[in-house]
Amino acid sequence: MLAEQYQEILEKVHGASVRSGRKETDVTLIAVSKTHPVSAIAEVYEAGCRDFGENKVQELVAKYDQLPNDIRWHMIGHLQTNKVKYIADKVYMIHSVDSYHLACEISKEAAKQNRVIPILIEVNIAKEESKFGVMEEDAAELVRRIALLPNVKIRGLMTIAPYVDDPEKNRQYFVGLKHLSVDIARQNIDNVDMDVLSMGMSGDYQVATEEGATYTRVGTGIFGKRDYMV
């Protein structure tokens, strides 16, 4: 059943990508596997998924050694500086960098692993008090500061849009993040690419894809409701 749900979501992502004038391969679906067991991840993996997202360091670490090593693990949740060391050798990309302090820690731990970690700058595009992320007006300056660090590579931006009953209500925020990425790209900052936009979740991933998402993060739509008692 999970394989079928994954394929159904993937087809919708591909359709939204084509509607936006892009190729199906321009958008990557990240299966958000937080709170779900290794067996469920394995089923979606067998269906062809290679990109999985986790919100908590301890979950990512626990699952890492139990699953195939060609999985690309994405850290999409709020990341504390004292937890970076546990994932510096495991994570493919960190989506949730919202401060210079955190970026410094990522760069330090990446250096110990002799690697450069791709990161995204998390932007609180809707200005929600309950959400993490740098404000839109401060994003470019944060990008410029982080770009000077030696062991991180800024690949783009990420946002978590508001939870809404109608995904069309979030279109404005996805448009806004896309515009911000274009504005930053025009500044031609060294060590900065703006080729990645991580936006959209189970409720609004099609709208996000239509507005330029290159990564979209779907959990419930693939795995079903989460068991927070895990």
TAFEN-V435800 format. One record per residue. N is the residue number from 0. NEAR is the number of other ideal C-beta (glycine too) atoms within 8 Angstrom. D_FIRST is the distance of its C-alpha to the first C-alpha in whole Angstrom. Layout:
N&NEAR&D_FIRST ; N&NEAR&D_FIRST
//
This chain:
0&4&0 ; 1&11&4 ; 2&10&5 ; 3&7&5 ; 4&12&6 ; 5&15&9 ; 6&10&10 ; 7&8&11 ; 8&13&13 ; 9&10&14 ; 10&8&16 ; 11&10&17 ; 12&14&19 ; 13&10&20 ; 14&9&21 ; 15&14&23 ; 16&13&24 ; 17&10&26 ; 18&7&27 ; 19&10&29 ; 20&4&31 ; 21&7&29 ; 22&6&27 ; 23&7&23 ; 24&4&24 ; 25&7&26 ; 26&15&23 ; 27&7&21 ; 28&12&18 ; 29&14&18 ; 30&15&15 ; 31&15&16 ; 32&13&15 ; 33&12&18 ; 34&7&18 ; 35&10&15 ; 36&6&15 ; 37&8&15 ; 38&6&13 ; 39&11&10 ; 40&14&12 ; 41&9&13 ; 42&10&9 ; 43&16&9 ; 44&13&13 ; 45&7&12 ; 46&10&10 ; 47&8&14 ; 48&10&14 ; 49&8&18 ; 50&13&19 ; 51&16&18 ; 52&16&20 ; 53&16&21 ; 54&9&24 ; 55&8&26 ; 56&12&27 ; 57&7&27 ; 58&11&23 ; 59&14&23 ; 60&10&26 ; 61&7&24 ; 62&12&21 ; 63&9&23 ; 64&4&25 ; 65&6&22 ; 66&11&20 ; 67&5&21 ; 68&4&24 ; 69&5&23 ; 70&10&21 ; 71&9&23 ; 72&13&23 ; 73&16&24 ; 74&15&26 ; 75&13&25 ; 76&9&26 ; 77&7&30 ; 78&12&32 ; 79&7&35 ; 80&8&38 ; 81&5&38 ; 82&9&34 ; 83&13&34 ; 84&8&36 ; 85&9&33 ; 86&14&31 ; 87&14&33 ; 88&5&32 ; 89&9&29 ; 90&11&28 ; 91&7&27 ; 92&12&28 ; 93&14&29 ; 94&14&29 ; 95&13&30 ; 96&15&34 ; 97&11&36 ; 98&8&40 ; 99&8&42 ; 100&7&42 ; 101&12&39 ; 102&14&39 ; 103&9&42 ; 104&10&40 ; 105&16&37 ; 106&13&40 ; 107&9&42 ; 108&11&39 ; 109&13&38 ; 110&9&42 ; 111&8&41 ; 112&8&38 ; 113&4&40 ; 114&8&38 ; 115&8&37 ; 116&14&34 ; 117&10&33 ; 118&15&33 ; 119&16&32 ; 120&15&34 ; 121&15&33 ; 122&14&34 ; 123&14&35 ; 124&12&35 ; 125&9&35 ; 126&7&37 ; 127&7&35 ; 128&4&37 ; 129&3&34 ; 130&8&33 ; 131&7&34 ; 132&11&35 ; 133&12&38 ; 134&9&40 ; 135&11&40 ; 136&4&44 ; 137&8&44 ; 138&14&41 ; 139&9&43 ; 140&7&45 ; 141&12&43 ; 142&13&42 ; 143&10&45 ; 144&9&46 ; 145&14&42 ; 146&11&43 ; 147&6&46 ; 148&9&44 ; 149&6&44 ; 150&11&41 ; 151&15&38 ; 152&9&37 ; 153&13&37 ; 154&11&34 ; 155&14&34 ; 156&16&33 ; 157&15&30 ; 158&15&29 ; 159&7&27 ; 160&14&28 ; 161&8&29 ; 162&3&26 ; 163&10&27 ; 164&3&26 ; 165&5&26 ; 166&10&25 ; 167&6&28 ; 168&9&30 ; 169&13&29 ; 170&11&30 ; 171&7&34 ; 172&13&33 ; 173&19&31 ; 174&9&34 ; 175&10&36 ; 176&15&34 ; 177&11&34 ; 178&8&38 ; 179&13&38 ; 180&13&37 ; 181&9&39 ; 182&9&42 ; 183&14&42 ; 184&10&41 ; 185&6&44 ; 186&8&46 ; 187&5&46 ; 188&9&45 ; 189&5&45 ; 190&7&42 ; 191&10&40 ; 192&9&38 ; 193&11&36 ; 194&6&33 ; 195&11&30 ; 196&13&29 ; 197&16&26 ; 198&14&25 ; 199&14&23 ; 200&13&20 ; 201&8&17 ; 202&7&20 ; 203&13&22 ; 204&18&20 ; 205&12&21 ; 206&14&25 ; 207&16&25 ; 208&15&24 ; 209&11&27 ; 210&12&29 ; 211&12&29 ; 212&14&26 ; 213&11&26 ; 214&15&23 ; 215&16&21 ; 216&13&19 ; 217&15&16 ; 218&15&14 ; 219&9&13 ; 220&8&12 ; 221&13&9 ; 222&13&9 ; 223&6&10 ; 224&4&14 ; 225&10&16 ; 226&7&18 ; 227&5&21 ; 228&3&22 ; 229&5&21
//
